[in-house]
Amino acid sequence: MHRPIRIADFHIIKKSNTIDKIPKGVQLIQAPKIWEQTRGENITIAILDTGCDINHSDLKDRIIGGQNFTDDDQWARNNFQDYQGHGTHVAGIIGASQDTNGIVGVAPMVNLLIVKVLNRDGYGEYDWLIRGINYAIDRDVDIISLSLGGPFPHNGLFKVIKKAVLDHHIPVVCAAGNDGDGDHRTDEVDFPASYQEVISVGAVNFEKNTSIFSNSNNKIDLVAPGEGINSTYLHGGYATLSGTSMAAPHVSGSLALLKNITKKQFNRTLSEPELYAQLIKRTISLGYPATLEGNGLLYLNLLDQLTDSFNQFKNESVSQLII
């Protein structure tokens, strides 16, 4: 029996050729504050989605390869072109290049491996996704980003998720899903986002209010911007979209930054649980129930701000003692 996976449904607000150089979502999570330390160099993120506009000026320098696991183009393995737009939008949020005239992604020097597991209609089979994850594992990627899901658990999918996270220490970031009703007491679940091993990401708007469409359940880890997100789109263009599909790549790109920062800090590569802990340390509670926001909103330079505040407090206390 085929149980299709699908795009984590999203809403197209508009398509245009006008852009925000640094999109509001990238600014809200404070990514530009981190770019002096790293822009994601030497980190590879596998994007499992509808493919990518491989000729887009903001993305072509970031793409290092990929493969198609769908029935598009008669199963042509080397053609991972996006005909739907979703994957291209996700790719731009993660890693649109900084040295172009277009937008800038969260990690503008990251490497992108494009793994096409959803076809031009935005649908796929669990087998396509499983093979795509195995492909990403075999390519030794650092992070796997999944803005997709299905309504049913699947043993094969669960097994390969555990293989990525537990055996290879690859964080798997998932969109929580868009079946929410705004009520934190009701559960809406999607898979693989509802597996404990993944990082499940809900959505908020720019006013830091939880998005009414964002799934609520006790597997939500954190939230990120997911409404009115401007990013790359088909035919070299741009579009503004909403959905948890847009929230998850903000976290995927952030993990690329954190992986480099923590490697310098600890003089080693952190395990997946350790990197997850560093991610969660950089969240701020918005005051919503945990089923809506998890640990809170991603805020990348939170620890730097706390350190600055402590140093200021310490200096003021010393000054008072001297007086």
Secondary structure, DSSP 8 states (H G I E B T S, - for coil): ----EEE---EEEEEES---SS-HHHHHTTGGGTTTT-S-TT-EEEEEES-B-TT-TTTTTTEEEEEE-SSGGGG-TT--B-SSSHHHHHHHHHH--TTSSS---SSTT-EEEEEE-S-TTSEE-HHHHHHHHHHHHHTT-SEEEE-EEBSS--HHHHHHHHIIIIIT---EEEE--S---S-TTS----BTTTSTTSEEEEEE-TTS-B-TTS--STTEEEEEE-SSEEEE-GGG-EEEEESHHHHHHHHHHHHHHHHHHHHHHHTS---HHHHHHHHHTTEE--SS-HHHHTT-EE-TTHHHHHHHHHHHHHHHHHHHHH-
